[in-house]
Amino acid sequence: MRSLVYDNEFRARARRTQGWGLALLTVAALCWVWFGVLLLTPYEDGDGGSPCPALLTSEYVHHDDCVEARDWPGLLAVLGGSVPLAVIGGVLYTSGSVSHRMAEHLAEVTRLDAAKG
């Protein structure tokens, strides 16, 4: 009976690890969506005056006022911040999935051994 309690706790930890990984992957995906929105939406120059076209949809990307107005460090911070979240989330999700599958496999092997003998 004690092994069943341990097995259930192990599976609960594996599912919790999977959940954390999925949550971090979701946050990384939201950062990527936000980065895409910032690239595809028009913005105003620093004076709040003339609107600048979106960066990816314009032929006039190199207009001096618009280039200076775009917050490139902020854009790169969003993109750069999503990378560790995605990596850690992927590792946690994979680790939780493997642990859960190994527990299922061990339980099935144990059941088959008990049925054989």
RANORMO-V52047 format. One line per field, one symbol per residue. ss: DSSP state (H for helix, E for strand, C for the rest). Layout:
ss = ???
This chain:
ss = CHHHHHHHHHHHHHHHHHHHHHHHHHHHHHHHHHHHHHHHCCEECCCCCCEECCCCCCCCCCCHHHHHHCCHHHHHHHHHHHHHHHHHHHHHHHHHHHHHHHHHHHHHHHHHHHHHC
